[in-house]
Amino acid sequence: MKTIDDISTTDVDNLYKKIGINVKKYRELRGITQLQLSLAMNLKSPGLISQAELYTKKQHFNIKHLYQIAYILECDISDFFK
């Protein structure tokens, strides 16, 4: 049986990077800037979007962010994990 001990920090980092890349891809496909997305999410600045898309300083999107982004970009939340 697998346990969470089998998941490395690198595995998790790579997942967050993949999610950030996919959020950026769908955002750009919709022609939406980081600022426009952040404003639609009621954030005060695009800092979270910018950092999480690049996984800068290990900043990443949480489930609520991904749900909101999927709604705004009119895509399925699962698209961010592919």
Secondary structure, 3 states (H helix, E strand, C coil): CCCHHHCCHHHHHHHHHHHHHHHHHHHHHCCCCHHHHHHHCCCCCCHHHHHHHHCHHHCCCCHHHHHHHHHHHCCCHHHHHC
